[in-house]
Amino acid sequence: MANTLKKKSFKIEPFKHPVKQDPNYGEKTWKVLESAIHEINNHNASGLSFEELYRNAYNMVINKFGDRLYTGLQDTIRVHLQGIAQRIDEAQGEGFLRELKLRWGNHNKSMQMIRDILMYMDRIYVKHQNKTPVHQLGLDLWRDLVIYDANIEGRLRSNLLNLVQRERNGEMIDRALFKSITTMLMDLGPDVYRREFEDAYLAKASEFFKVEAQEYISTCNCPDYLQRAEARLREESERVQNYLDSISEPKITSVVETELILHQMRPLVEMENSGLVALLQQDQNEDLARMHTLFRRVQGGHDLIRTIMSEHLRKTGRQLVEDPERNKDPVDFVQRLLAEKDKFDRIILRAFGSDKTFQNVLNSAFEHFINLNQRSPEFISLFMDDKLRKGLKGMNEDDVETVLDKVMMLFRFLQEKDVFEKYYKQHLAKRLLSGRVVSDDAERSLLVKLKTECGYQFTSKLESMFNDIKTSRDTMADFKGGHAKHIAEQLEIDLYVQVLTTGSWPTSPAPKCALTPELETCCKQFEDFYTGAHQGRKLAWQINMGTADVKACFSGGRRHELNVSSYQMLILVLFNSSDSLPYREIQAQTSIPHADLKRSLQSLACVKGKNILKKEPMSKDVNDADVFSFNDAFTSKLHKVKIGMVSAQKESEPEKSDTRHKVEEDRKPQIEAAIVRIMKARRTLDHHSIVTEVTRQLSSRFMPNPTVIKKRIESLIEREFIERDEKDRKLYRYLA
């Protein structure tokens, strides 16, 4: 059996008698709220019922008295703030800011309470009527009636600026008070902060630092000035962090940078005895780093440093490479270049933070002044030669690589790499032929570096030279293992021949000289052996490039082994059968060219401590009338004595001229080949474009002269590789 519930319906009946609203309701309610607002502003809110006040405000809004409530609030706050402004204005000295801070804090607290009471009005009436919210209304009225008050506005600004000035002068100020004021201004809006403080703050700062910059620049040296500027930048940044708004930091930083750095940077870098050049010369890396950091802040700062640094480098480098005294010693010349490069590399690393733009300035300057000296390719090759002959002794593998890398760095700056190649080939040939290679690994490593830098074509002949030396060792092993061994033993001659490939070595046809019969026999024996093993090959003897170890016996039974050149050996052998020989007789019997003969005789007779021969009359120079005799009284502490050749300085200029001429001749086919390649690809091209393209293609080996390019074009026209256009004489066409 189930129970059923019957639903009942309810109906709300209207009031039988209509409710009439009190016509004075709005005004009465407002009076209650107004009184409460007064109590809140007077800090007597403890006895108020916020629930009742909220209900009253709520009822006013829903009963259409929102306008009365809002305008009443405005009027009440306005009257209150007018009184506050008067009290603030009455405060004197530092009490002015403290009173302002106090009143602002009280106003904020009051407005928070009032906002809570009028929350419903904020949500409904203010939103629908597009009015200013209560809290913002309190800020706006404070701004207009207090901050913008005619008596307060100017005092506020001057008080704040005065505090900043006092702190800049080293006084202590109340930073917390200052911070509360700037926070108030920012709460009122960034525009208020800017108008009431920031604009004047920046203008005053500009005036202050302009005067200070002039004072510093007239009393400080460059490092001291930079330290003070750095300190000021740091102080202003700390000032913003401590009691200003963060939006001021980039602005005040810009003011300090402009007045202390931008407007003074040229006088600073050009300051006598302490400017940029002095700092570079004295390796003042800490001061240079400070200048680099500060100048980076302003437009054109780094450009100015780079310009002055480049001018200094080029001037210093020009003095170095054009100094005739320093040009006397190629090794010292290159060593000074490397020292200068190392010095500025350290500066760029430690002071400029490895800035690539500064490294480019350094490289550009070095390339400029190294190529001012035509002998730079020769000197760099001589430096390499010195290191590879003796300078690498005792070094570990890493040290050797460091030296080679530094040398290669200078090599990259050379514009005439083909001139370097000529000299390097000559020096390498001497090292290989004399057996004075300290490290095969170092030689090979340098060869790899050159190949990487310039390509296979640059090093192909150099590699061939190494292969010839290795092949010669194998050839001599075969030769000495055969019948030639017995002949050499009978003649008491140990012959060692190095077979060089024509074209790979820097050799020229040597004039014939008269060998001793024993040497003739040994040479003939080797020639028969070699031509028998290699059909179709010919040998051309380069006696002038050889050396010999000669056993000599002096009075008292003293025996020495003399290491001499082939020409010196031929001269000494003559004194086995003669005690004294005139110059002309020596020349007739040996057929050695006069220049080489005089140098050889000078080395044997005129060098103190190594005078194997005596000369009459005694003098430093050798003349055709001189007479030479064996110096039987020669003594030396060493058993093996090396007799070097005197320097051929008198012949050096013609030799260098000859080398330069060979280089110029070698360039001609390279320029022509480049022109043909370009014209074959383009078919038609004007003169200027050809010169530009040829220069670009060949710049890795040398910088072709436009005049030479023009002559090679003329030569190609004559040989009908290209032709001129009939209408435009500056236009060329390729002929297939």
Secondary structure as the mmCIF struct_conf table of DSSP 4:
data_model
#
loop_
_struct_conf.conf_type_id
_struct_conf.id
_struct_conf.beg_label_comp_id
_struct_conf.beg_label_asym_id
_struct_conf.beg_label_seq_id
_struct_conf.end_label_comp_id
_struct_conf.end_label_asym_id
_struct_conf.end_label_seq_id
HELX_LH_PP_P HELX_LH_PP_P1 ILE A 12 PHE A 15
BEND BEND1 LYS A 16 HIS A 17
HELX_LH_PP_P HELX_LH_PP_P2 PRO A 18 ASP A 22
TURN_TY1_P TURN_TY1_P1 PRO A 23 ASN A 24
HELX_RH_AL_P HELX_RH_AL_P1 TYR A 25 ASN A 41
TURN_TY1_P TURN_TY1_P2 ASN A 42 HIS A 43
HELX_RH_3T_P HELX_RH_3T_P1 ALA A 45 GLY A 47
HELX_RH_AL_P HELX_RH_AL_P2 PHE A 50 ILE A 62
TURN_TY1_P TURN_TY1_P3 ASN A 63 LYS A 64
HELX_RH_AL_P HELX_RH_AL_P3 GLY A 66 GLU A 90
TURN_TY1_P TURN_TY1_P4 GLY A 93 GLU A 94
HELX_RH_AL_P HELX_RH_AL_P4 GLY A 95 ILE A 117
TURN_TY1_P TURN_TY1_P5 LEU A 118 LEU A 118
HELX_RH_AL_P HELX_RH_AL_P5 MET A 119 MET A 121
HELX_RH_PI_P HELX_RH_PI_P1 ASP A 122 VAL A 126
HELX_RH_AL_P HELX_RH_AL_P6 LYS A 127 GLN A 129
TURN_TY1_P TURN_TY1_P6 ASN A 130 ASN A 130
HELX_LH_PP_P HELX_LH_PP_P3 LYS A 131 PRO A 133
HELX_RH_AL_P HELX_RH_AL_P7 VAL A 134 TRP A 142
HELX_RH_PI_P HELX_RH_PI_P2 ARG A 143 ILE A 147
TURN_TY1_P TURN_TY1_P7 TYR A 148 TYR A 148
HELX_RH_AL_P HELX_RH_AL_P8 ALA A 150 ARG A 168
TURN_TY1_P TURN_TY1_P8 ASN A 169 GLY A 170
HELX_RH_AL_P HELX_RH_AL_P9 ARG A 175 ASP A 187
TURN_TY1_P TURN_TY1_P9 LEU A 188 LEU A 188
HELX_RH_AL_P HELX_RH_AL_P10 PRO A 190 TYR A 193
HELX_RH_PI_P HELX_RH_PI_P3 ARG A 194 GLU A 198
HELX_RH_AL_P HELX_RH_AL_P11 ASP A 199 THR A 219
BEND BEND2 CYS A 220 CYS A 220
HELX_RH_AL_P HELX_RH_AL_P12 CYS A 222 TYR A 243
BEND BEND3 LEU A 244 LEU A 244
HELX_RH_3T_P HELX_RH_3T_P2 SER A 246 SER A 248
HELX_RH_AL_P HELX_RH_AL_P13 GLU A 249 VAL A 256
HELX_RH_PI_P HELX_RH_PI_P4 GLU A 257 LEU A 262
TURN_TY1_P TURN_TY1_P10 HIS A 263 GLN A 264
HELX_RH_AL_P HELX_RH_AL_P14 MET A 265 VAL A 269
TURN_TY1_P TURN_TY1_P11 GLU A 270 GLU A 270
TURN_TY1_P TURN_TY1_P12 GLU A 272 SER A 274
BEND BEND4 GLY A 275 GLY A 275
HELX_RH_AL_P HELX_RH_AL_P15 LEU A 276 GLN A 281
TURN_TY1_P TURN_TY1_P13 GLN A 282 ASP A 283
HELX_RH_AL_P HELX_RH_AL_P16 ASN A 285 PHE A 295
TURN_TY1_P TURN_TY1_P14 ARG A 296 ARG A 297
BEND BEND5 VAL A 298 VAL A 298
TURN_TY1_P TURN_TY1_P15 GLN A 299 GLY A 300
HELX_RH_AL_P HELX_RH_AL_P17 GLY A 301 GLU A 322
TURN_TY1_P TURN_TY1_P16 PRO A 324 GLU A 325
HELX_RH_3T_P HELX_RH_3T_P3 ARG A 326 LYS A 328
HELX_RH_AL_P HELX_RH_AL_P18 PRO A 330 ARG A 350
TURN_TY1_P TURN_TY1_P17 ALA A 351 ALA A 351
BEND BEND6 PHE A 352 PHE A 352
TURN_TY1_P TURN_TY1_P18 GLY A 353 SER A 354
HELX_RH_AL_P HELX_RH_AL_P19 LYS A 356 ILE A 370
TURN_TY1_P TURN_TY1_P19 ASN A 371 LEU A 372
BEND BEND7 ASN A 373 ASN A 373
TURN_TY1_P TURN_TY1_P20 GLN A 374 ARG A 375
HELX_RH_AL_P HELX_RH_AL_P20 SER A 376 ASP A 386
HELX_RH_PI_P HELX_RH_PI_P5 LYS A 387 GLY A 391
TURN_TY1_P TURN_TY1_P21 LEU A 392 GLY A 394
HELX_RH_AL_P HELX_RH_AL_P21 GLU A 397 PHE A 413
BEND BEND8 GLN A 415 GLN A 415
HELX_RH_AL_P HELX_RH_AL_P22 LYS A 417 SER A 434
TURN_TY1_P TURN_TY1_P22 GLY A 435 GLY A 435
BEND BEND9 VAL A 438 VAL A 438
HELX_RH_AL_P HELX_RH_AL_P23 ASP A 440 CYS A 454
HELX_RH_AL_P HELX_RH_AL_P24 TYR A 456 LYS A 480
TURN_TY1_P TURN_TY1_P23 GLY A 481 HIS A 483
HELX_RH_AL_P HELX_RH_AL_P25 ALA A 484 LEU A 491
TURN_TY1_P TURN_TY1_P24 GLU A 492 GLU A 492
TURN_TY1_P TURN_TY1_P25 THR A 502 SER A 504
BEND BEND10 TRP A 505 TRP A 505
HELX_LH_PP_P HELX_LH_PP_P4 PRO A 509 LYS A 512
HELX_RH_AL_P HELX_RH_AL_P26 PRO A 517 ALA A 533
BEND BEND11 HIS A 534 HIS A 534
TURN_TY1_P TURN_TY1_P26 GLN A 535 GLY A 536
HELX_RH_3T_P HELX_RH_3T_P4 ILE A 543 MET A 545
STRN STRN1 THR A 547 CYS A 553
HELX_RH_3T_P HELX_RH_3T_P5 SER A 555 GLY A 557
STRN STRN2 ARG A 559 SER A 565
HELX_RH_AL_P HELX_RH_AL_P27 SER A 566 LEU A 574
TURN_TY1_P TURN_TY1_P27 PHE A 575 SER A 577
BEND BEND12 ASP A 579 ASP A 579
STRN STRN3 SER A 580 PRO A 582
HELX_RH_AL_P HELX_RH_AL_P28 TYR A 583 THR A 590
HELX_RH_AL_P HELX_RH_AL_P29 HIS A 594 ALA A 605
BEND BEND13 CYS A 606 VAL A 607
TURN_TY1_P TURN_TY1_P28 LYS A 608 GLY A 609
BEND BEND14 ILE A 612 ILE A 612
STRN STRN4 LEU A 613 GLU A 616
BEND BEND15 PRO A 617 PRO A 617
BEND BEND16 LYS A 620 ASP A 621
TURN_TY1_P TURN_TY1_P29 ASP A 624 ALA A 625
STRN STRN5 VAL A 627 PHE A 630
TURN_TY1_P TURN_TY1_P30 ASP A 632 ALA A 633
BEND BEND17 LYS A 637 LYS A 637
BEND BEND18 HIS A 639 HIS A 639
STRN STRN6 LYS A 640 LYS A 642
HELX_LH_PP_P HELX_LH_PP_P5 GLY A 644 SER A 647
HELX_RH_AL_P HELX_RH_AL_P30 GLN A 649 ARG A 682
BEND BEND19 ARG A 683 ARG A 683
STRN STRN7 THR A 684 ASP A 686
HELX_RH_AL_P HELX_RH_AL_P31 HIS A 687 LEU A 698
TURN_TY1_P TURN_TY1_P31 SER A 699 ARG A 701
HELX_RH_AL_P HELX_RH_AL_P32 PRO A 706 GLU A 718
TURN_TY1_P TURN_TY1_P32 ARG A 719 GLU A 720
BEND BEND20 PHE A 721 PHE A 721
STRN STRN8 ILE A 722 ARG A 724
BEND BEND21 GLU A 726 LYS A 727
TURN_TY1_P TURN_TY1_P33 ARG A 729 LYS A 730
STRN STRN9 LEU A 731 TYR A 734
#
